[in-house]
Amino acid sequence: MLQHTQPVTGSTAMTRRTFLSQGAATVGAGMGLLAGGLAPGARAQSRAATRLLYNDAEIEIYRSRMAGAGPFHTRGDAGHGGPWSPNDGERSGQLAAEFLDNPRESYWSQPDLPYSAGDPSPPHSTQYARPMHAAWICMTQPDHPKRDALFQQVKAFLLAHAADPTLDFGNDTNYTDDYPGFVPGPIFAFAEWMTRVIKARDMLGRDAFNAEEDARFDHWLHDYANWSFLWLHNETYGKHVPGRLDRDYSRIGASFRTPADGFRHSYDGGPGIGFAAMAYSNRHSTVMAGASLAANYIRCFNFRAPVSGGPRYGLLSVDQLVDHSRLFVEEVLRFSVHPQGLQGDFQRGDGNRHTNVSAQQGWLYSVNVLMGLMEIALYHARRGDMSVWQYGTTEGHEGTEGSPDQALGVDGFPRKNLHFYAWAMSRYVNDEWNRRNRGEPLALDRFYHDVIPAAIAHRLAPHDGLLDAAWKRQGRSFPPYPQRPQSQGPWNALFGQGGKYIGLIEHAGLPPII
């Protein structure tokens, strides 16, 4: 069994640390890692790389797009999907200008510690997305007249937050692993903010920082991922599936066992959704995606994790962090994805259990779960680790077990995997499923939630014609891009859940990742 490295007794400040190279990190065989820390089928990232998420060839494509060539720079310039393809480039430039006008307005410190479920509103508005867009302009518009000023302000923003004592995730008094509540509240929106921060740092590149600054930032990311993954295990899933770190699912807690009257409605005539399936929500997916980005970033650049000191609830090596990321995706596919092509958050459209919810609510939330999982698969793949994308299973619990091919009478998905999940969600948009909830379609023309995850999935499955049509919103009866897409909570849907994306300009129509 994987054992969490224990801290020095009484240590909360991590004042004395010894470091261990990732290749020598002690990792239990139950977590499925090879000696060097790469999963089966993984390829090592080039040491010359300065970014995790963006390579030189892609940056050249971005620069062409941002110079006005498009697509997705100006409204309607994509050449497909109707007249309302998004103007991601123009919008990003405007947000960068707003950041430069008042950089301090985008700074954020944790206002109430210790961190708790009753915290004030997290950094959940567009002003807190501006630094990421400013970094995007720095990366994609090298001749921008204010590039140097943008660069300096983004760098100052990043270093200030990495040194902010209210954001010291290694302080186990302020950031505990028993953060209350099975469904995370502020920690969910906070993970979206962290994702934007890490992406901004990646856009500037490693060569924008000196060795001391790199070490400070990487250490901060390790503390964040360590807190997030141990919270998830200790406070949530580890209580219900005690053998999960060994991938031992022979013991399932009572809270994951659904009484006959406890199953929730998925769609008209569809399978019931049990407690375990419901436990993997859009909130958990978002928290894990943020932690996965932090873990894969420091893994890519060979951060040497501490082996002593740290919070009293334990200290994970970088390889352990990366495998916690992988494990979460595996469990969503096992416990929460049905072979009929739905996911546990479909329960949010159950009008008998939830008041004032639309018939489409379940699909909307389930696509946001997919969004987090596609991000995790992308982060692993950018390091050459295809194990998350390639993983599939027919294992399940209370109706999630089985093969999609057998359940649907199709050929091509013998196991539940992320490709199947993305394909299944997009089929609701063009109504190929011909399914209804309370007599209504499960997706509507004004929805945009599936477009970016479909674009990411298509890069990993470039021969899938349905995913290609889904992100292009053209062909196979897909509706065109909406003029006014339905929002993602407080966010314009073009930014994705939590405002974590520049838009389609960042993910669509790029070379395959295989």
N, C-alpha and C positions, 0 to 999 in steps of 0.2 A: 504493500500500500504506500502511496505517496505520503510522505511526512512533511508537514510544514516546518521549516527551520525555525527553531524557537529563539526568542530574543534573550538578551542578557537580563537577568532579574532586575525589575524596577526601572528598566530603561524606557524612556519615552522620547528622548531628544535625539537619539542616534548619534551621540557625540563621538564614539569610537567605533570604527568600522574596519573590517578587513574585507578585501575584495577577492572574488574568485572568477576566473575566466569562464565564459559560458560553456566551453567545451568540457570543463571539469566539474560543472555543477552537478550536485547530487540530485538525481531525479528518479523516483520510483518507476519500476517497469510497468506498473499499472497505468501510467499516463501515456504509454505508447511512444516514447521518444527514443531515437537512436543516440549513440554515444556523443555525437557532436552537437546534439540539440536540434537537428532537423528531422521533420517527420518523414515517413516513407514517401518517396516520390518528389521530395523537395529539391530545389536547386539553390545553390548559394548565391546571395546578392553580391554584385561586384563591389569590392572595397573602394573603388574610385567614385561610386555614386555619392552624390551630395543630397539627394532627396529619396524618400521612400515612394511617394505616390506619383511622381512625375518624372519621366525620363527625357533626355534631350530631344528625341524625335517628336515626342508629344508636345513639348514646349514650343517647338517650331510650328506645329499645327495650331496651337493656341495663339501664337503671335500673329499668324496669318488671319485667324478668325477675328482677333481683337483689333487688327488693323482695318477692319471693315469688310473683309472678304466673306465673313460668315462661314458656316451657318450659325445662327443663334446669336448674332451680334445685334442685329436690327430686327424689329418686329416684322415677321413675314418673310425673312430672307432664306429660310431653310430649303425652299423649293419642293416641299412636301408637307402634308398635314394641314393644308388649307392656308388661309391668309393670316393666321394668328400664332404662328410659331414664335416662341418667346424671344425677347430682346435681352438675353442674359448679359451680353457684353456691355451694352449701354447702361443697364441697371447697375452693374458692378462698378463701372466708372463713376456713376453718381454717388454710390455709397462710399467709395474711396475718397471722393472729394469732400463728402460730409465728415468723414473721419479726420481729414487733414484740417478742416475748419475748426474742429474742437476735439482733439484726441482724448482729452481727459474725460469727456462725456462717455466714452466707451470703456473706461476702466471700471473694474468691479472688485470689491472686497466682500468676504463673507460677513454679513452684518450681525449675525447672532451665533455665538458659540457657547457651549458645544453644539454641534450640528444636530438638528432634530427635525422630526416630521412637521413641527409647527413653525418652521423658519419662514421669514418673509419671502416675498416673491423672488425667485432666482433671476439671473440675467436673461430674460426671456422676451426681449424686444429687439427690433432691427438695429438699434444703436449699438448693441453688443455683437452684431455680425459685421460691423463696418471694418474692424481690423483685418479680418480674413479677406475681405474684398480689396482692401488696400494692398495686402500682400500679393493678391492675384494680379493686380495692376503692376506691381514691381516685377513679377515673374514674366508677365506676358507683354508688357509694353516697355521695353528697355529704353526707348527714346521719349517716353512720357516727360513733358516739361517739368513735372514736379516729382519725378521718380525718386530722386535723392531724399527729398523731404519725407515722402511717404515711407521710404525704406527706414530712415532713422526713427521715425515715429512708431512704426510697427515693431522694430527691434526694441525700442525703449519700453513699449507696451509689454512685450513678451518677457523681458528680463525683470520688469517690475513685478509681474504676477508670479513668476517663478520664485521670487524672494519675499513675497507677501506673507507675513506670519499668520494671517487669518486663512491662508490657503496651504498651510503646512500639513499635508495628509499623513505624514509620519507621526504627528502628535496624536497619540491615542486617547488623550483626554478630550480633545476637540473633535476628532474623527474616529468614532468607535465602530467596531464590527457589529454591534448589536443595535445599530440605527433602527428605530422602531418601525414596524409595519412590513407586512409581506409584500405589499404593493408600494414601491418607492414613490414618494411625492417629489419634494424639491431635488432629490438626488437624480431624478430622471431628467429634468430640465438642466441641471448642472452638468450632466454628462454631455448634453448637446453643446453647451458653452465650451467645455473642455475640448470637444472634437474640433470646434472652430478655431480654438487657440492652437492646437497641435497642427492643424492644417496650415495655419498662417506661418508657423515656424518652419514647416516643411517647404512651403512656397519660397521663403527667403533662402533656404538651402544651408547646409552645414558650413559652407565656406563663408557665410556671413557672420560667423561667430568664432571667437577664439576658443582655445581648449578649455579654459576655466568656465566660460559661458556655456559651452556644450555640456560639460560635466554637471553644472548646476541645473540646467534644464532637464537633462536625462535623469538625474537623481529625482527631481520633482515628479517626472512622469512615472518613474518606478514606484514612488510612494503612492501616487494616485491609483495606478493599476492594482497595486497590492491591496489597498483599502477596498477598492471596488469588488475585486474578485473574492476576497475573504468575507466581505459583507454578504455577497451573494451566496457563498457556500455556507457560512456559519449561521446566518440569520434566515435564509430562505431554503434553498433546495437540499442542503445537507441534513436538515431536520426531517425531511420527508423521504429522502433516498440516502440513507447513511453510507452506502457503499459506492456512491457515485464517483469518487476520486479513483477507484479501482475499476470503474465501469462495471460494477457489480449491481445488477438490478433485481437480485433475487429477493430483496426486502423492500417493500413499498409501505410507507407509513399510512396510517388510517386516514390522514387528511388528504391523501391522494386516491382514496377509494370512495366512489360516488354512490350514494344510495339510489334506489330506483327512481325516486321522485326528485333527485338532484340534478339530473342531466338537463342541459339547456338546448334550446332550439337553434339549429344552424341555418337551415333554409327549408322551404316547404318540401316535405318528404325526405329530407336529409338526415344523416346520423345525428344522434344526440352528442353533446359535448360534456365531458366529465371534468371533475375537479383538476386533475393533473394537466389536461389540455389547456384549461383556463389559466393555469399558473404561469404560463409562458406568454406574457403579454407584451404589448408594444413598449411599455415602460421598462420591463426587464431587458428587452432586446436593445433598447437605446442605451441603457447603462452599460451593458456588455459590449456594445459597439465602441463606445468611448474608451473603455478600458482596453479593448482589443487594439485600438489604434495606438494607444500609449505603449502597450506591450510589444507590438510588432515594430514600432518605431525604434525603441531602444534595442530590440533584438537585431534589427537591420544594421545598426551602427555599433554593435558589439559592446554595449554597456556592460560593465562588470558589476554585478549585483552584490550588495553587502551580504555577508554570511553571519554577522552577529550584530547586536543592537536591534533597534527597530521596535515597533509597537508590541504590546504584550500579547496581542492575539496572533502573532506569527509574522513570518517574513518569507515570501516566496522568491525563488530564483526567477530569472527572466524566462528560462525555459518552462518553468512551472506556470508562469503567467500566460505564456503563449498557449500552453495546452489547456488551461482553464478556458481560454477563448474558444479553442477547438471543441472542447467538451460541451459548452453551452449550445453550439449549433447542433451537435449530435443529439442532444437531449430534446431540443425543439422538434427535430425530425422524428424522434422516437415517440415522445409523449404528446405532441401537440399538432402534428400534421397528419391529417387523415388521408388514406389512399384515394378517397373520392375527390380530393382536390379542394380541401378547406383546411383552416387552421383554428386553433382554440379561441382566438379573439372574435370569431364569427358569433360567439355567444352574446356579444354586445348588441346585436340586432334582434335579440329575443324580446319582443314587446311585452311578454308576460312577466319577465324578470326585471326589465328596465323601463322606466317611465319616460315618455316623450323622446323616444329614440326613433330614428328613421329606419326603414327596412334595409338601408344600405350601410348602416353603422358598422356592422360586423366586417364587411368587406374592407371598409376604409381602415379600420384598425388592424386587420390582418395584413394588409399591404404594408402598413408601417412596421409590423413585426418583420416582414420580408425585407424591408429597407435596411433594418439593422443587420440582419443576417447577410445580406449581399455586401454591406460594408465590411463585415468581418471577413468574408470570403475574399474580397478585394485586397484587404490589408495583408492577409496571408499570401495571396498570389503575387503581390508586388515584391515579396521577398523570395519568390520562386517556390513557395510552399502551396501546392495545389490540393493538399489533403482535405481542406474544408469543402472546397468545391466538389471534389471527387467522392466524398463520403456519401453513402446511401445505406438505407436499412429497410427491412420489412418488419422489424421489431416494433412493438407498441404496447398500449395499455388502454383498456376500456374502449376499444373500437378504433384505435389509431394503428393497429397492427395490420399488415398485409401489403400486397403488391399493387401499385396503381394499375398495372396492366391487367391484372385479374379483376380488380374492383371495377374498372371502367371499360374493359373489353378493348383496350388499345394496345399498341405495340411500340415500345420505345422507352418505357419507364418501369423496368422490373423492380426498382427500389424507390423509396421516397428519398429524394435528394433536393438540393437547392434549385437545380434546373427544373425539376418537376414543380416545385413550389412556385417559382416565378412564372412558368408556363401556365399553371393552373390559375393564378391570380389574373393574368392578362386575358384569359378566356372569358372572364366575367365582363370585361369591358366591351368586347365585340359580340357578346351574348352567344358565343359558341356553346356554352353550357346549357343555355335555354332553361335556366333555373330561376325560381322566384322565391322571395321571402314576403310573406303576407300578401302574396299576389303581385308584388312589384319586382322589377329587375334589381339585381344586387349591385350594379354599377350604373352610373348615369353619364351622359355626354359631357357634363361640366367637370367631371373628375379628372385629376391629373396625377393622382398619388402613385400610380403604377409606372409612370413614364420613365423616371430616372432609374429605379431598380431594374426595369426591363432593359434599359440601355446598358447597364453594367452587366447584367446576365448575358446579353447578346455578345459582349466582348469575350465572355468565357465560353459561350456556345454559339460561335459565329455562323453556323449552318442552320440555326433554328429560324425558319421563316416566320413563325408566329411572333417571336420576340422582336424580330426585325420590323415587322409591321406594327407591333405594339408601340415601340418607342418613336417610330416615324409617324404614327397615327395616319397610316395610309395603307390601303389594301386590306383584304380579308374582313371587310365590313367594320373596320375600326372607325370611330368618329374622328373628325379633325381635332386639332388642338383647340381647346376652348378659348374664347376671347377673354372670359373672366373665370379662371379656374377656381373651384371651391377651395377655400382656405384649408390649411393644416393647423387647426386650432388658431393661435394668434399669428400664424405665419402665412404669408402668401405661398400658395402651393408650389410656385416655381422654385422656391428655395428648398423644398423638401421639409420633412418633419424636423423642427428645431432649427431651421435656417442653416443647415449644415453644408449645403451645396452652393456653388456658384450658379449651377443650373445645368441644362443639357449641354451647354457649350463645354462643360468640364468633362462629360462622360460619354457623349453620344458620337457615333460615327468615327471612332478611333480604332487603331489596329487591334486585332484580337490579343487577348492575354491567354496564352495556352502553353 
